[in-house]
Amino acid sequence: MISGVVLAAGTASRFGSPKQLVDFEGRPLLQRVIENASSSRLVEVVVVLGHESERIAAAIRLPPGARFIRNPDFGAGQSTSLARGLEAADGGATAAAILLGDQPLVDAPMIDRVIEAFLASEAPIARARFGAAPGHPVIVARSEWAAWGSLDGDAGARRLLDSFPEKVADIQLGPTPSIDVDTWADYQDLLRSE
């Protein structure tokens, strides 16, 4: 049983406004991320909100099996949202798929391919790769959650992934990295990709 954790709590300081709410295909960008996760084999989707959480939650229609949690410590970095999301995952989950709330092109088939690879591997972590670039989702076995939950700052789990490459099974999803919407220019690139 694999839970999904969508990290969407940041301030979007480089973007200049809540990027979770910008329009993508006629709905908020975060809506598409949640729908992709909910359409995959994940048994639940935990969406971690922080900055402007009330406004964002009000604009999103959660599908069955998805729920919001709030991270009051979002200002201390993405690691706090990761820890909150893992804590909130279903007690029966054997692993969690970590997704980013600003990557709407990571679709359900991609998520399912990483899930299948994780289940077929003995490695406790499975990570999507796009060409030479590591990406998301990253699926983490519960046995690793304590270490991931103790991270600090805004680097996410990159340090752990880089420090213990023997724990990571990389799954090639294609030559082009999924677009991570951090800036207005990234958003324009995303719109051109439609």
C-alpha positions as CSV (number, residue, x, y, z in Angstrom):
1,M,0.0,0.0,0.0
2,I,1.6,3.2,-1.2
3,S,0.5,6.7,-0.1
4,G,1.1,9.8,-2.1
5,V,2.4,13.0,-0.5
6,V,2.1,16.2,-2.5
7,L,4.3,19.0,-1.3
8,A,2.6,22.3,-1.9
9,A,3.3,24.5,1.1
10,G,5.9,26.9,-0.2
11,T,5.7,30.7,-0.5
12,A,6.5,30.7,-4.3
13,S,8.9,33.6,-3.6
14,R,10.5,33.3,-7.0
15,F,7.2,33.2,-8.7
16,G,5.7,36.2,-7.0
17,S,2.2,34.8,-6.2
18,P,0.7,31.4,-5.2
19,K,1.8,29.3,-8.2
20,Q,-0.5,26.5,-6.9
21,L,-3.4,28.6,-8.2
22,V,-2.2,29.7,-11.7
23,D,-4.4,28.5,-14.5
24,F,-3.3,25.3,-16.3
25,E,-5.7,23.7,-18.7
26,G,-8.6,25.6,-17.2
27,R,-8.0,24.8,-13.6
28,P,-5.5,25.6,-10.8
29,L,-2.1,24.0,-11.4
30,L,-2.2,22.2,-8.1
31,Q,-5.6,20.7,-9.1
32,R,-3.9,18.9,-12.0
33,V,-1.1,17.5,-9.8
34,I,-3.7,16.1,-7.3
35,E,-5.8,14.6,-10.1
36,N,-2.8,13.0,-11.6
37,A,-1.8,11.4,-8.2
38,S,-5.4,10.4,-7.5
39,S,-5.7,8.7,-11.0
40,S,-2.6,6.6,-10.3
41,R,-2.3,3.4,-8.2
42,L,-1.7,5.4,-5.0
43,V,-4.2,4.5,-2.2
44,E,-4.4,8.0,-0.9
45,V,-3.1,11.5,-1.6
46,V,-2.0,13.8,1.3
47,V,-1.6,17.4,0.1
48,V,0.6,19.5,2.4
49,L,-0.3,23.2,2.4
50,G,1.3,26.0,4.2
51,H,1.6,29.6,2.8
52,E,-1.9,30.9,2.0
53,S,-3.4,27.5,2.8
54,E,-7.0,28.7,3.3
55,R,-7.0,30.4,-0.1
56,I,-5.5,27.5,-1.9
57,A,-7.7,24.9,-0.2
58,A,-10.8,26.9,-1.1
59,A,-9.8,26.8,-4.8
60,I,-9.2,23.1,-5.0
61,R,-11.7,20.3,-5.4
62,L,-10.3,17.2,-3.7
63,P,-11.1,13.9,-5.4
64,P,-12.0,10.9,-3.3
65,G,-9.0,9.6,-1.3
66,A,-7.3,13.0,-1.2
67,R,-7.0,15.3,1.8
68,F,-5.3,18.4,2.9
69,I,-3.0,18.8,5.9
70,R,-1.4,22.0,7.0
71,N,2.3,22.6,7.8
72,P,2.5,25.6,10.1
73,D,6.4,25.4,9.9
74,F,6.5,25.8,6.1
75,G,8.8,28.8,6.4
76,A,11.5,26.6,7.7
77,G,11.8,24.8,4.4
78,Q,10.5,21.9,2.3
79,S,11.9,19.4,4.7
80,T,9.2,20.3,7.3
81,S,6.5,19.6,4.7
82,L,8.0,16.3,3.8
83,A,8.1,15.3,7.5
84,R,4.4,16.4,8.0
85,G,3.3,14.5,4.9
86,L,5.0,11.3,6.0
87,E,3.6,11.6,9.5
88,A,0.1,12.1,8.1
89,A,0.3,9.1,5.7
90,D,-2.0,6.1,6.4
91,G,-0.7,3.9,9.2
92,G,-0.9,0.9,6.9
93,A,1.2,2.4,4.1
94,T,4.4,0.5,3.4
95,A,5.8,3.4,1.3
96,A,5.1,7.0,0.2
97,A,5.4,8.6,-3.2
98,I,6.7,12.1,-2.9
99,L,5.4,14.5,-5.5
100,L,5.8,18.3,-6.0
101,G,2.8,20.5,-6.3
102,D,4.3,22.5,-9.1
103,Q,4.9,19.6,-11.6
104,P,1.6,19.0,-13.4
105,L,3.2,17.1,-16.2
106,V,4.1,14.2,-13.9
107,D,1.0,12.2,-14.9
108,A,-0.6,9.0,-13.6
109,P,1.2,6.6,-16.0
110,M,4.6,8.0,-14.9
111,I,3.6,7.6,-11.2
112,D,2.5,4.1,-11.9
113,R,5.7,3.2,-13.7
114,V,7.8,4.3,-10.7
115,I,5.4,2.4,-8.4
116,E,5.8,-0.8,-10.5
117,A,9.6,-0.4,-10.5
118,F,9.6,0.1,-6.7
119,L,7.6,-3.0,-6.1
120,A,9.8,-5.0,-8.4
121,S,13.0,-3.8,-6.8
122,E,14.7,-4.6,-3.5
123,A,15.9,-1.0,-3.1
124,P,14.0,1.0,-0.5
125,I,13.8,4.0,-2.7
126,A,12.7,4.4,-6.4
127,R,13.3,7.7,-8.2
128,A,12.1,9.0,-11.6
129,R,14.8,10.1,-14.0
130,F,14.4,12.2,-17.1
131,G,17.5,11.7,-19.1
132,A,20.4,12.6,-16.8
133,A,18.2,14.6,-14.4
134,P,16.7,13.1,-11.3
135,G,13.1,13.9,-10.7
136,H,9.8,13.0,-9.1
137,P,8.0,10.9,-8.0
138,V,10.4,9.5,-5.5
139,I,9.0,6.5,-3.7
140,V,10.3,5.8,-0.2
141,A,9.8,2.7,1.9
142,R,8.5,3.2,5.4
143,S,11.9,1.9,6.7
144,E,13.5,5.1,5.5
145,W,10.9,7.6,6.9
146,A,12.6,8.3,10.1
147,A,15.7,9.5,8.3
148,W,13.7,11.5,5.8
149,G,11.5,13.0,8.6
150,S,14.6,14.3,10.4
151,L,15.9,16.5,7.5
152,D,16.0,20.2,7.9
153,G,16.1,23.2,5.6
154,D,14.9,23.5,2.0
155,A,17.0,20.9,0.2
156,G,14.5,18.1,0.6
157,A,15.9,14.6,0.6
158,R,18.6,15.3,-2.0
159,R,21.3,14.9,0.6
160,L,20.1,11.4,1.5
161,L,19.6,10.3,-2.1
162,D,23.2,11.5,-3.0
163,S,24.7,10.0,0.2
164,F,23.3,6.5,-0.2
165,P,23.0,5.8,-4.0
166,E,23.0,2.1,-3.3
167,K,19.5,2.5,-1.7
168,V,18.1,4.1,-4.9
169,A,16.6,2.4,-8.0
170,D,16.4,5.0,-10.8
171,I,13.6,4.6,-13.3
172,Q,14.0,6.3,-16.7
173,L,10.9,8.1,-17.8
174,G,12.1,9.9,-20.8
175,P,14.6,12.3,-22.2
176,T,13.0,15.6,-21.1
177,P,12.7,16.6,-17.5
178,S,9.2,17.5,-16.3
179,I,8.7,21.2,-15.9
180,D,9.1,22.5,-12.4
181,V,7.2,25.8,-12.1
182,D,9.5,28.0,-10.0
183,T,9.4,31.2,-12.0
184,W,7.1,33.0,-14.4
185,A,9.4,31.9,-17.2
186,D,8.9,28.3,-16.1
187,Y,5.2,28.8,-16.2
188,Q,5.4,30.2,-19.7
189,D,7.4,27.1,-20.7
190,L,4.7,24.9,-19.2
191,L,2.0,26.7,-21.2
192,R,3.9,26.3,-24.4
193,S,4.2,22.5,-23.7
194,E,0.4,22.1,-23.7
